[in-house]
Amino acid sequence: MTLRLAAISDEFSPDPTIAFPAMAALGMRGAELRVIDGRNIIDMSDDEVDRVRGLALTHGIQILGIASPVLKCELPSGGETDPRLQRDIFGAPYTLADQPRLIRRALEIAERTSARMIRVFSYWRTVDAADPSPGLLDEIATALVDLADQAAKRGILIGLENEHACNIATGEESARLLALVNHAALTLIWDPANALVAGERAFPDGYDKLPAGRVGHVHVKDCHVTDGVPAWGPVGDMDVHWEGQLRSLVRDGYSGWLSLETHWKGPNGDKLEASTICGEKMRQLAESVS
């Protein structure tokens, strides 16, 4: 299989003793760490991180990335933030002042777990993010260059995720930002569902705007959107058009990971069941296009 399978582990369960065997049973060989036992990975001790890594390796799973909350905060100079957007913080209610500490710790954890990537964001979305001022884009670009410089010294990548509640939400916005930051240690975590929630037809429109070779990782989830509000559901059954998206990724030479970020609560309100359903659907889609 060309496309490799992974997940953000707490989408199965925040308990890694539940999450990792469930992921391995679906053929997943990679994990991103976000929330473990009710705490954000950033707040865990070295011994706790080592335990999680050991559990993952026991199940044949490598740690791919640290799903950090870096730059998921307000930028005071960026203008008024958009009050309509739901902000998912996953146990990480940090401010701008916390960011230097967060990236230092994320880099330490990445090295400790042999993770190649740290996921970051682009500050909470402002009311003018769809038509941003040059100053706002410059501030985001400057912050990303600084993060990429720090990561490059350790052989680690910074993965910018397009997030509907942040300033870089769509394919078009991602392309605009990437044109400003041509850094070897900065890549894009492409999340078509996030772009869809932000009002873009993510595939093919948003994806086709992305610069070739800048997609380093892909998050997988699916939804319908009504008046800007997502209803999450089984991967491949909603509005992202995952089969076409995956075929285009393979056509364009992408041979990286598909990382499940379910969000759906499943037919019975059970996230483990929901992620198992979505993981199997993701596996079938990946096999059909590889």
Secondary structure, 3 states (H helix, E strand, C coil): CCCEEEEEHHHCCCCHHHHHHHHHHCCCCEEEECEECCEEHHHCCHHHHHHHHHHHHHCCCEEEEEEEEECCCCCHHHCCECCCCCCCCCCCCCCHHHHHHHHHHHHHHHHHHCCCEEEECCCECECCCCCCCHHHHHHHHHHHHHHHHHHHCCCCEEEEECCCCECCCCHHHHHHHHHHCCCCCEEEEECHHHHHHCCCCHHHHHHHCCCCCCEEEEEECEEEEECCEEEEECCCCCCCCHHHHHHHHHHCCCCCEEEECCCCCCCCCCHHHHHHHHHHHHHHHHHHHC
